[in-house]
Amino acid sequence: MSMKESLDELHCSVELLEGSTALCDVIDKHIQEQTLAQKSAFFVADLGVIVWQQVRWKTQMEQFRPFYTVKCNSSPVVVEILAALGTGFVCSNKHDLDLVKGFGVPSQDIILGGMCKQLSHIKHAAKHNIPLMLCDNEAELRKIARCHPKAKVLLLLTSEICCEREETVIPFGSTLKDCRHLLKCANELNMHVTGVKFNIPSCCQDTQSFSRAVSDARCVFDMGEELGFEMNILDIGGGFDGSEAQLKKVNRTLKPMLDMYFPLSTGVSIIAEPGAYYVSAAFTLAVNIIAKKAMRRDFISQPHNALSANDEPEFLYYVNEGVYGSFAKKLLYEDSIPVPSPHKEVAAEEPLFSSSLWGPLDDDLDQVLERCLLPELTVGDWLLFSDAGATFTNTDEHKPPVFYTITECDWNEIHNCGVTLDTRMKNFSLVPCCLQSSMSKTSISTPA
């Protein structure tokens, strides 16, 4: 998708939910429209969720400036609202850099992340004076020195593997010994190292993990300062699950350690990289069942075993989005997909059956959910996946449409966050959400 096409998406209407109108009413409306049309999958986004996540962050994590990870959800509407709310951004490619810069985000508020950056992406960052870059090995450091000699490097510290899932992930990051070597190498290359990043996965956010990460970061700061580097940024990474309880826990765990190793008097800027935290709960994905098979319970993985009269059924449902589309995170990150809810009334006494969900392709890998319990459904029924914001990608040419909404209350809360509409969010055209008739096309005036 070109940059022009990305920005064109911003010239869209955001449905303003007036009075008692709720998000479920909007979903009902669009399902009714799609049922009468081609029954395409679609997202409904509640932008108010993003606003309130920012409020929670400021309340619980005031010491940490958020840098949103664009690859979690590259919707231009999401990027614009977060830019208006004052976050920084972590980009992984030229498209992300152009998207973020298009909203006037200062270059110093952008990090080019990723451990294996293309030369063209580094040169693009240099061209646009984006200084901050992540690095964890000598080859990458030399590549940055060649293409962007004025870059300011954040060294990525390795973290302990503490759960089964992490053992399947390619390890990134440098040990303390590696960091000393990289600092010496950077000194020889006349590069500037400006700080350290560590990342504690959400599966192991205990006191010991954070204590070791912070103390190791302090060691790297000391080594860097000994070599003459001005070390002034500490990045605590991502791993935020979206809950306020987790924010409180992280803040409670980190604060005494930071007060010890990085007190305010040091002038170190402390940042974090929330991604799914902002967007996951903001998006709901609606998919349509396009095919159904009843199989023998013990042979769900062997589709050619037909159901006999005495077998308890196990159902295979095929939907119009799969792991090569909106559920790509299952393949890319081995993330689990939450069990959806049927978009129809289900009686309490209605039996539940073992079921599996598959994408539209004739591919054994295109399995959305291996097993879940659902009432018996029929072709044409709809399923709703909540917390679907981190599945959205703006680079898929065949991505489902997104219908953006916000309530009057949440729209007013944006202004309480200090957003000035004269300079930001000019591309939002609010329209009243009319559920009984076609939606009005007349933009309403926004609060001053």
C-alpha positions as CSV (number, residue, x, y, z in Angstrom):
1,M,0.0,0.0,0.0
2,S,1.4,3.4,-1.0
3,M,1.7,6.3,1.5
4,K,-0.9,8.2,-0.5
5,E,-3.4,5.3,0.0
6,S,-2.6,5.1,3.7
7,L,-3.3,8.8,4.2
8,D,-6.4,8.6,2.0
9,E,-7.8,6.1,4.6
10,L,-7.7,9.0,7.1
11,H,-10.3,10.9,5.1
12,C,-13.0,8.8,6.6
13,S,-16.0,9.2,8.8
14,V,-15.9,8.3,12.5
15,E,-19.3,7.3,13.7
16,L,-20.3,9.3,16.8
17,L,-22.3,7.2,19.2
18,E,-24.9,9.5,20.6
19,G,-27.0,9.0,23.7
20,S,-27.5,5.4,24.7
21,T,-26.1,4.0,21.4
22,A,-23.5,1.3,22.2
23,L,-20.8,-0.4,20.2
24,C,-22.9,-3.6,20.0
25,D,-25.6,-1.6,18.1
26,V,-23.0,-0.5,15.5
27,I,-21.9,-4.2,15.1
28,D,-25.5,-5.2,14.7
29,K,-26.0,-2.6,12.0
30,H,-23.0,-3.6,10.0
31,I,-23.8,-7.3,10.3
32,Q,-27.2,-6.5,8.9
33,E,-25.7,-4.6,6.0
34,Q,-23.2,-7.3,5.3
35,T,-25.9,-10.1,5.5
36,L,-27.8,-8.3,2.8
37,A,-24.6,-7.9,0.7
38,Q,-21.5,-10.1,0.3
39,K,-21.1,-11.1,4.0
40,S,-17.6,-9.8,4.2
41,A,-15.6,-9.8,7.4
42,F,-15.1,-6.4,9.1
43,F,-13.6,-4.7,12.1
44,V,-15.4,-2.2,14.4
45,A,-13.0,0.0,16.3
46,D,-13.9,2.0,19.5
47,L,-11.4,4.9,19.5
48,G,-12.5,5.8,23.0
49,V,-10.7,2.6,24.3
50,I,-7.4,4.1,23.0
51,V,-8.1,7.4,24.7
52,W,-8.8,5.7,28.1
53,Q,-5.8,3.5,27.8
54,Q,-3.7,6.7,27.5
55,V,-5.5,8.1,30.6
56,R,-4.7,4.9,32.5
57,W,-1.1,5.1,31.4
58,K,-0.7,8.7,32.5
59,T,-2.2,7.8,35.9
60,Q,-0.3,4.6,36.6
61,M,2.9,5.0,34.5
62,E,3.6,8.8,34.6
63,Q,7.4,8.2,34.9
64,F,7.5,6.3,31.6
65,R,6.8,8.0,28.3
66,P,5.0,5.6,25.9
67,F,6.4,4.9,22.4
68,Y,3.7,3.1,20.5
69,T,4.9,0.0,18.5
70,V,3.4,0.6,15.1
71,K,3.6,-3.0,13.8
72,C,1.0,-4.0,16.4
73,N,-1.7,-2.0,14.5
74,S,-0.7,0.3,11.6
75,S,-4.1,1.8,11.1
76,P,-3.5,5.5,10.2
77,V,-6.5,6.4,12.3
78,V,-4.9,4.8,15.3
79,V,-1.5,6.4,14.6
80,E,-3.1,9.8,14.2
81,I,-5.0,9.7,17.5
82,L,-1.9,8.4,19.4
83,A,0.2,11.2,17.8
84,A,-2.4,13.7,19.0
85,L,-2.3,12.2,22.5
86,G,1.5,12.8,22.5
87,T,3.0,9.3,22.3
88,G,6.3,8.5,20.6
89,F,6.5,5.7,18.0
90,V,8.6,2.6,17.3
91,C,8.7,1.9,13.5
92,S,10.0,-1.2,11.8
93,N,10.1,-0.1,8.1
94,K,10.0,2.9,5.7
95,H,6.2,2.7,5.5
96,D,5.8,3.1,9.2
97,L,8.3,6.0,9.3
98,D,6.5,7.8,6.5
99,L,3.1,7.2,8.2
100,V,4.2,8.6,11.5
101,K,6.2,11.5,10.0
102,G,3.0,12.4,8.1
103,F,1.3,13.4,11.3
104,G,4.1,15.8,12.3
105,V,5.7,13.6,14.9
106,P,9.2,15.1,15.7
107,S,12.1,12.9,14.6
108,Q,13.4,12.6,18.1
109,D,10.1,10.9,19.1
110,I,10.6,8.1,16.6
111,I,12.7,4.9,17.1
112,L,13.7,2.6,14.2
113,G,13.4,-0.7,15.8
114,G,14.1,-4.3,14.6
115,M,17.4,-6.2,14.9
116,C,17.7,-6.9,11.2
117,K,17.1,-3.6,9.4
118,Q,17.3,-3.2,5.7
119,L,19.9,-0.7,4.4
120,S,17.2,1.3,2.6
121,H,15.3,1.7,5.9
122,I,18.4,3.0,7.7
123,K,19.2,5.4,4.9
124,H,15.5,6.5,4.9
125,A,15.8,7.3,8.6
126,A,19.0,9.2,8.0
127,K,17.4,11.2,5.2
128,H,14.6,12.3,7.6
129,N,16.9,13.0,10.5
130,I,15.5,10.2,12.7
131,P,18.3,9.4,15.1
132,L,17.2,6.7,17.4
133,M,18.0,3.1,16.4
134,L,18.0,-0.3,18.1
135,C,21.0,-2.6,17.9
136,D,22.3,-5.8,19.5
137,N,25.3,-7.0,17.3
138,E,28.4,-5.7,15.7
139,A,27.3,-6.4,12.1
140,E,24.2,-4.2,12.6
141,L,26.2,-1.5,14.3
142,R,28.6,-1.3,11.4
143,K,25.7,-1.2,9.0
144,I,24.2,1.7,10.9
145,A,27.6,3.5,11.0
146,R,27.9,3.2,7.2
147,C,24.4,4.4,6.4
148,H,23.5,6.7,9.3
149,P,26.7,7.9,11.1
150,K,24.8,10.5,13.1
151,A,22.4,7.8,14.6
152,K,22.0,7.5,18.3
153,V,22.0,3.8,19.2
154,L,20.0,2.0,21.9
155,L,21.7,-1.3,22.9
156,L,19.2,-4.2,23.5
157,L,20.0,-6.3,26.5
158,T,19.1,-9.9,26.4
159,S,16.4,-11.1,28.9
160,E,16.1,-14.4,30.6
161,I,14.0,-17.1,29.0
162,C,11.3,-17.8,31.6
163,C,8.5,-19.6,29.8
164,E,7.9,-22.4,27.3
165,R,6.7,-20.0,24.6
166,E,9.8,-17.9,24.8
167,E,12.0,-20.9,24.2
168,T,10.6,-21.1,20.6
169,V,11.5,-17.5,19.9
170,I,14.8,-16.5,18.2
171,P,16.8,-14.8,21.0
172,F,17.7,-11.2,20.5
173,G,19.8,-8.9,22.7
174,S,23.3,-8.7,24.0
175,T,24.9,-9.9,27.2
176,L,26.9,-7.6,29.4
177,K,30.1,-8.9,27.8
178,D,28.7,-8.3,24.3
179,C,27.6,-4.8,25.3
180,R,31.1,-3.9,26.4
181,H,32.4,-5.1,23.0
182,L,29.7,-3.1,21.2
183,L,30.5,0.0,23.1
184,K,34.2,-0.2,22.2
185,C,33.3,-0.9,18.6
186,A,31.0,2.1,18.6
187,N,33.7,4.3,20.0
188,E,36.1,3.2,17.3
189,L,33.4,3.9,14.6
190,N,32.7,7.4,16.1
191,M,29.1,6.3,16.7
192,H,27.0,7.6,19.5
193,V,25.4,5.1,22.0
194,T,22.7,6.9,23.9
195,G,21.1,4.2,26.1
196,V,19.8,0.8,26.7
197,K,16.6,-1.2,26.1
198,F,15.5,-4.3,27.9
199,N,12.3,-6.3,27.4
200,I,10.6,-8.4,30.1
201,P,7.9,-10.6,28.5
202,S,4.5,-10.5,30.2
203,C,4.9,-14.2,31.2
204,C,7.8,-13.4,33.6
205,Q,7.2,-9.9,35.0
206,D,8.4,-10.7,38.5
207,T,10.6,-8.7,40.8
208,Q,13.7,-10.8,40.1
209,S,13.4,-10.4,36.3
210,F,13.1,-6.6,36.6
211,S,15.8,-6.3,39.2
212,R,18.3,-8.1,37.1
213,A,17.3,-6.1,33.9
214,V,17.6,-2.7,35.7
215,S,20.9,-3.5,37.3
216,D,22.3,-4.8,34.0
217,A,21.2,-1.7,32.3
218,R,23.0,0.4,35.0
219,C,26.2,-1.6,34.3
220,V,25.9,-0.8,30.6
221,F,25.3,2.9,31.3
222,D,28.4,2.9,33.5
223,M,30.5,1.2,30.8
224,G,29.2,3.7,28.2
225,E,29.9,6.7,30.4
226,E,33.5,5.5,31.0
227,L,34.0,5.5,27.2
228,G,32.6,9.1,27.0
229,F,29.1,8.3,25.7
230,E,26.3,10.5,26.9
231,M,23.9,7.8,28.1
232,N,20.4,9.3,28.7
233,I,17.7,6.9,27.6
234,L,16.4,3.8,29.3
235,D,13.8,1.8,27.4
236,I,11.9,-0.8,29.5
237,G,10.4,-2.4,26.3
238,G,6.9,-3.8,25.9
239,G,5.0,-6.8,27.3
240,F,2.0,-4.8,28.5
241,D,-1.2,-6.9,28.4
242,G,-3.6,-3.9,28.5
243,S,-4.9,-4.2,32.1
244,E,-4.6,-1.5,34.7
245,A,-3.7,-4.1,37.3
246,Q,-0.6,-5.0,35.3
247,L,0.4,-1.4,35.0
248,K,0.2,-1.0,38.7
249,K,2.3,-4.1,39.2
250,V,5.0,-3.0,36.8
251,N,5.2,0.5,38.3
252,R,5.2,-0.9,41.8
253,T,8.0,-3.4,40.9
254,L,10.1,-1.0,38.9
255,K,9.9,2.3,40.9
256,P,12.2,1.4,43.8
257,M,14.8,-0.1,41.4
258,L,14.7,2.9,39.2
259,D,15.0,5.3,42.2
260,M,18.1,3.3,43.2
261,Y,19.8,3.0,39.8
262,F,18.4,5.8,37.7
263,P,17.2,8.6,40.1
264,L,15.7,11.7,38.7
265,S,19.0,13.6,39.4
266,T,20.7,11.5,36.6
267,G,18.4,13.2,34.0
268,V,17.8,9.8,32.3
269,S,14.6,9.7,30.1
270,I,12.7,6.5,30.8
271,I,10.5,5.2,28.0
272,A,8.4,2.1,27.3
273,E,7.0,0.4,24.1
274,P,3.3,-0.5,24.6
275,G,1.7,-1.8,21.5
276,A,-1.2,-4.2,22.0
277,Y,-1.8,-2.4,25.2
278,Y,-3.4,0.5,23.3
279,V,-5.3,-1.3,20.5
280,S,-6.1,-4.9,21.4
281,A,-9.4,-4.2,23.3
282,A,-10.3,-1.3,20.9
283,F,-11.1,-3.6,17.9
284,T,-13.8,-6.3,17.4
285,L,-13.6,-8.6,14.3
286,A,-16.8,-10.0,12.8
287,V,-16.4,-13.1,10.6
288,N,-19.0,-15.1,8.7
289,I,-19.3,-18.9,8.6
290,I,-19.0,-19.9,5.0
291,A,-19.0,-23.7,5.4
292,K,-19.6,-26.4,8.0
293,K,-18.7,-30.1,8.5
294,A,-19.8,-32.5,11.1
295,M,-17.0,-35.0,11.9
296,R,-16.4,-37.9,14.3
297,R,-15.1,-36.6,17.6
298,D,-11.8,-38.5,17.5
299,F,-10.9,-37.5,14.0
300,I,-11.2,-33.7,13.9
301,S,-7.7,-33.5,12.2
302,Q,-8.8,-35.9,9.5
303,P,-11.5,-34.2,7.5
304,H,-12.3,-37.2,5.3
305,N,-13.7,-39.2,8.2
306,A,-17.5,-38.7,7.9
307,L,-19.8,-38.7,10.9
308,S,-21.7,-42.0,11.6
309,A,-25.1,-42.1,13.2
310,N,-23.9,-43.1,16.7
311,D,-21.0,-40.6,17.0
312,E,-21.1,-37.5,19.1
313,P,-20.5,-34.7,16.5
314,E,-17.5,-32.4,16.4
315,F,-18.0,-29.4,14.1
316,L,-15.5,-27.8,11.7
317,Y,-16.5,-24.3,10.8
318,Y,-14.9,-22.4,7.9
319,V,-14.9,-18.6,8.2
320,N,-14.0,-15.9,5.7
321,E,-10.8,-14.8,7.5
322,G,-7.8,-17.0,8.3
323,V,-4.2,-17.0,9.5
324,Y,-3.1,-15.5,6.2
325,G,-5.3,-12.5,6.9
326,S,-6.6,-11.0,10.1
327,F,-5.4,-13.9,12.3
328,A,-1.8,-13.7,11.0
329,K,-0.5,-13.2,14.5
330,K,-1.1,-16.9,15.2
331,L,1.4,-17.8,12.5
332,L,3.8,-14.9,13.1
333,Y,3.9,-14.9,16.9
334,E,2.3,-18.2,17.8
335,D,-0.3,-16.1,19.7
336,S,-3.5,-17.9,20.8
337,I,-6.8,-16.7,19.4
338,P,-9.6,-16.0,21.9
339,V,-12.8,-18.0,21.6
340,P,-15.4,-16.0,19.7
341,S,-18.9,-15.3,20.7
342,P,-21.8,-16.2,18.3
343,H,-23.7,-13.2,17.1
344,K,-27.1,-14.6,18.0
345,E,-29.1,-15.4,21.1
346,V,-28.1,-18.7,22.6
347,A,-30.4,-20.3,25.2
348,A,-28.7,-21.3,28.5
349,E,-29.8,-24.9,28.1
350,E,-28.5,-25.1,24.5
351,P,-25.8,-27.8,24.3
352,L,-22.2,-26.9,23.4
353,F,-20.1,-29.0,21.0
354,S,-16.4,-29.4,20.5
355,S,-15.6,-27.3,17.5
356,S,-12.7,-26.0,15.4
357,L,-12.4,-22.9,13.3
358,W,-10.7,-22.8,9.9
359,G,-9.9,-20.0,7.4
360,P,-11.2,-20.0,3.9
361,L,-8.1,-21.6,2.2
362,D,-7.7,-25.4,1.6
363,D,-4.6,-25.4,3.8
364,D,-3.8,-27.4,6.9
365,L,-2.0,-24.4,8.4
366,D,-5.1,-22.2,8.0
367,Q,-6.5,-23.2,11.4
368,V,-7.8,-20.3,13.5
369,L,-8.8,-22.3,16.6
370,E,-7.9,-25.9,17.1
371,R,-10.7,-26.6,19.6
372,C,-13.4,-24.7,21.4
373,L,-16.9,-25.2,22.7
374,L,-19.7,-23.5,20.7
375,P,-23.4,-24.1,20.2
376,E,-24.2,-25.6,16.9
377,L,-24.0,-22.9,14.2
378,T,-25.1,-22.8,10.6
379,V,-23.6,-21.4,7.4
380,G,-24.3,-17.6,7.4
381,D,-24.0,-17.1,11.1
382,W,-21.6,-14.5,12.5
383,L,-18.8,-14.9,15.1
384,L,-17.4,-11.9,17.0
385,F,-13.7,-11.9,18.1
386,S,-13.1,-9.3,20.8
387,D,-9.6,-7.9,21.6
388,A,-8.8,-8.1,17.9
389,G,-6.8,-4.8,17.7
390,A,-3.4,-6.4,17.5
391,T,-4.4,-8.6,14.6
392,F,-5.1,-5.6,12.3
393,T,-2.5,-4.8,9.6
394,N,-2.6,-1.9,7.2
395,T,-0.4,-3.6,4.6
396,D,-2.8,-6.4,3.5
397,E,-4.5,-5.4,0.2
398,H,-7.5,-7.6,1.1
399,K,-7.9,-6.5,4.7
400,P,-11.5,-6.3,6.0
401,P,-12.9,-2.8,6.2
402,V,-12.8,-0.9,9.5
403,F,-15.7,1.1,10.9
404,Y,-14.4,3.6,13.4
405,T,-16.6,4.8,16.3
406,I,-16.4,7.0,19.4
407,T,-18.9,8.0,22.0
408,E,-19.7,11.6,22.8
409,C,-18.2,11.2,26.3
410,D,-15.0,9.7,24.9
411,W,-14.7,12.4,22.2
412,N,-14.9,15.1,24.9
413,E,-12.3,13.2,27.0
414,I,-9.8,13.7,24.1
415,H,-10.0,17.4,24.8
416,N,-9.4,16.8,28.5
417,C,-6.2,15.1,27.4
418,G,-5.0,18.4,26.0
419,V,-5.5,17.7,22.3
420,T,-6.0,20.8,20.2
421,L,-8.1,20.1,17.1
422,D,-6.7,23.1,15.3
423,T,-3.3,21.4,14.9
424,R,-4.1,17.7,15.2
425,M,-6.7,15.2,14.0
426,K,-7.9,17.3,11.1
427,N,-8.8,14.2,9.1
428,F,-11.6,13.1,11.4
429,S,-15.0,13.7,10.1
430,L,-17.6,12.9,12.8
431,V,-21.0,11.8,11.7
432,P,-23.9,10.8,13.9
433,C,-24.6,7.1,14.0
434,C,-28.1,6.5,12.8
435,L,-29.3,3.0,13.4
436,Q,-32.8,3.2,12.0
437,S,-32.0,4.9,8.8
438,S,-29.0,5.6,6.5
439,M,-26.2,7.4,8.2
440,S,-26.1,11.1,7.9
441,K,-23.3,12.5,5.8
442,T,-23.3,15.9,7.4
443,S,-20.2,16.4,9.6
444,I,-20.9,17.7,13.1
445,S,-18.9,20.5,14.6
446,T,-16.2,19.3,17.0
447,P,-15.9,20.8,20.5
448,A,-13.6,23.8,20.8
